[in-house]
Amino acid sequence: MTKIRAAVAGVGNCASSLIQGLEYYRGRSEPELAGLMHPRVGRWGCGDIEIVAAFDIDRRKVGRPLEEAIFAKPNCTRVFQKAMPVSNVLVQMGPILDGFASHMLGYPEDESFRPAKEEPVDVAQALRDAGAEVLICYLPVGSEQAVRHYAEVCLDAGVAMVNCVPVFIASDPAWAQRFREAKVPIIGDDIKSQVGATIVHRALARLFGDRGVRLDRTYQLNTGGNTDFLNMLSLERLKSKKISKTESVQSQLDERLDPKDIHIGPSDYVAWQDDNKVCFIRMEGRGFGDAPLELELRLSVQDSPNSAGVVIDAVRCARLGLERGLAGPLEAVSAYYMKRPPRQMRDSEAREHTEQFIAGGPEGENRTEWSETVAVGDYPPGLRRAGQPRAEGARPCGSGAARRRPVRSAPAHRYD
Ligand SMILES: NC(=O)c1ccc[n+]([C@@H]2O[C@H](COP(=O)([O-])OP(=O)(O)OC[C@H]3O[C@@H](n4cnc5c(N)ncnc54)[C@H](O)[C@@H]3O)[C@@H](O)[C@H]2O)c1
């Protein structure tokens, strides 16, 4: 069976958890697969993803074998898989652009980035040489130019993109169109962790709405001690992250909150926390008879492994997209796995459509009434191209109920 050939841009804590996880789960079977959302997606188990190229800009990572670079400082995530096989992949120098925030120079070396002096490689050529099929983008928040550079490279090399960063590519209509035209699928933007602050906050917001409680105001404060949190001390770099996180919760409300009544974002860098992220959520609402209701929640997680399994799912879905000849944003999959998808959905609906996507069939081809994704390749036998007439006497696949179920997508809102 062919493996999925993936590349990573940014060998930080998230990449470390992901790459450790690929080895940790390799060859395991139930019940040792606990912790994964999907033991299999399509034909691929977790260990069927091979990292064939990696790019970074830090002098402690560039030029080193990938299996060593994932443990190099300033990475500080949990080591749960110490023994790593020899990968034969050396970390290559990427273009720095705006990937490095200068305030990091004021912090100890072990906690912050230190750019290498090497010349950047031609990333598109490096992806071609490695035969990469999917690029996972793990750059720091605020790397607007650098993420766009990697998106360009994906278009150039015909590589699918999983954009884990809150730089808007899949959710930007112009970029989405460029991916369609280049016949390349994309899943983005800003990875939604397994059980992280965003999904918990979204679920609670829905709970209030479904139980008839009116939410008056809410906040979500987050602290952590990894380079992601250190990088986000720069308010300049934080703009899109705040939009992504805030909009992700707003999209689940029946009535949007006034911007003054919702505060969501990374709140401070606490060095001794390392990769432990702590989130505090407060919600104030009114129930029956206008009775006040308050909820306080504290969530403590290991930040990087919390998103790694989700990315492993997304990579396999991107590969399914390639195989099915899909181009542009995979909308349901993005809505399920990402905070800032092109189209927000309720998590239950996004999950249902993602399961259908994985299983195949009309919804599995991502061609429902809500999808703008176009199919560009050859179709598996028996499946129709969008808009193509059904063969005479042919019956629709799947249950009518599933086929026709309308999706209650929240309207997309943009911040100015
Ligand atoms: N649970 C999570 O951890 C989570 C959830 C959602 C989103 N994210 C996002 O994923 C991204 C990665 O997170 P992380 O914790 O691994 O960050 P990190 O700071 O540990 O790693 C970022 C890496 O990118 C490298 N880098 C910087 N500029 C580069 C460039 N131009 N080219 C190549 N490499 C470059 C850095 O040297 C570093 O190794 C962040 O944007 C983060 O906000 C993470």
The ligand as an SDF file (V2000), in Angstrom:
LIG
                    3D

 44 48  0  0  0  0  0  0  0  0999 V2000
   -2.7050   23.0670   19.7650 N   0  0  0  0  0  0  0  0  0  0  0  0
   -1.8250   23.8010   19.1330 C   0  0  0  0  0  0  0  0  0  0  0  0
   -0.6820   23.7450   19.4890 O   0  0  0  0  0  0  0  0  0  0  0  0
   -2.2570   24.7010   18.0070 C   0  0  0  0  0  0  0  0  0  0  0  0
   -3.6270   24.8890   17.7540 C   0  0  0  0  0  0  0  0  0  0  0  0
   -4.0090   25.7420   16.7220 C   0  0  0  0  0  0  0  0  0  0  0  0
   -3.0640   26.3740   15.9260 C   0  0  0  0  0  0  0  0  0  0  0  0
   -1.7310   26.1670   16.1900 N   0  0  0  0  0  0  0  0  0  0  0  0
   -0.7890   26.9050   15.3630 C   0  0  0  0  0  0  0  0  0  0  0  0
    0.1720   26.0470   14.7500 O   0  0  0  0  0  0  0  0  0  0  0  0
    1.3620   26.7990   14.5010 C   0  0  0  0  0  0  0  0  0  0  0  0
    2.5590   26.0120   14.9990 C   0  0  0  0  0  0  0  0  0  0  0  0
    2.4970   25.9030   16.4090 O   0  0  0  0  0  0  0  0  0  0  0  0
    3.7620   25.3860   17.2340 P   0  0  0  0  0  0  0  0  0  0  0  0
    3.3200   25.2760   18.6490 O   0  0  0  0  0  0  0  0  0  0  0  0
    4.4030   24.2300   16.5870 O   0  0  0  0  0  0  0  0  0  0  0  0
    4.7380   26.6610   17.0840 O   0  0  0  0  0  0  0  0  0  0  0  0
    6.3100   26.7010   17.3600 P   0  0  0  0  0  0  0  0  0  0  0  0
    6.6370   28.0870   17.7480 O   0  0  0  0  0  0  0  0  0  0  0  0
    6.6820   25.6030   18.3070 O   0  0  0  0  0  0  0  0  0  0  0  0
    6.9370   26.3310   15.9360 O   0  0  0  0  0  0  0  0  0  0  0  0
    7.0230   27.1840   14.8410 C   0  0  0  0  0  0  0  0  0  0  0  0
    8.2450   26.7480   14.0290 C   0  0  0  0  0  0  0  0  0  0  0  0
    8.2550   27.4690   12.8180 O   0  0  0  0  0  0  0  0  0  0  0  0
    9.5990   27.8210   12.5290 C   0  0  0  0  0  0  0  0  0  0  0  0
    9.5760   28.9160   11.5600 N   0  0  0  0  0  0  0  0  0  0  0  0
    9.4460   30.2610   11.7540 C   0  0  0  0  0  0  0  0  0  0  0  0
    9.4340   30.9070   10.5660 N   0  0  0  0  0  0  0  0  0  0  0  0
    9.5740   29.9690    9.6060 C   0  0  0  0  0  0  0  0  0  0  0  0
    9.6400   30.0270    8.1810 C   0  0  0  0  0  0  0  0  0  0  0  0
    9.5600   31.1840    7.5320 N   0  0  0  0  0  0  0  0  0  0  0  0
    9.7780   28.8530    7.4970 N   0  0  0  0  0  0  0  0  0  0  0  0
    9.8720   27.6610    8.1630 C   0  0  0  0  0  0  0  0  0  0  0  0
    9.8150   27.5620    9.5110 N   0  0  0  0  0  0  0  0  0  0  0  0
    9.6600   28.6950   10.2250 C   0  0  0  0  0  0  0  0  0  0  0  0
   10.1920   28.1340   13.8930 C   0  0  0  0  0  0  0  0  0  0  0  0
   11.5910   28.0980   13.8920 O   0  0  0  0  0  0  0  0  0  0  0  0
    9.5610   27.0180   14.7340 C   0  0  0  0  0  0  0  0  0  0  0  0
   10.3710   25.8620   14.7000 O   0  0  0  0  0  0  0  0  0  0  0  0
    1.1790   28.1450   15.2150 C   0  0  0  0  0  0  0  0  0  0  0  0
    0.7650   29.1170   14.2940 O   0  0  0  0  0  0  0  0  0  0  0  0
    0.0540   27.8550   16.1860 C   0  0  0  0  0  0  0  0  0  0  0  0
   -0.7020   28.9940   16.5680 O   0  0  0  0  0  0  0  0  0  0  0  0
   -1.3140   25.3500   17.2010 C   0  0  0  0  0  0  0  0  0  0  0  0
  1  2  1  0
  2  3  2  0
  2  4  1  0
  4  5  1  0
  4 44  2  0
  5  6  2  0
  6  7  1  0
  7  8  2  0
  8  9  1  0
  8 44  1  0
  9 10  1  0
  9 42  1  0
 10 11  1  0
 11 12  1  0
 11 40  1  0
 12 13  1  0
 13 14  1  0
 14 15  2  0
 14 16  1  0
 14 17  1  0
 17 18  1  0
 18 19  2  0
 18 20  1  0
 18 21  1  0
 21 22  1  0
 22 23  1  0
 23 24  1  0
 23 38  1  0
 24 25  1  0
 25 26  1  0
 25 36  1  0
 26 27  1  0
 26 35  1  0
 27 28  2  0
 28 29  1  0
 29 30  1  0
 29 35  2  0
 30 31  1  0
 30 32  2  0
 32 33  1  0
 33 34  2  0
 34 35  1  0
 36 37  1  0
 36 38  1  0
 38 39  1  0
 40 41  1  0
 40 42  1  0
 42 43  1  0
M  CHG  2   8   1  16  -1
M  END
$$$$
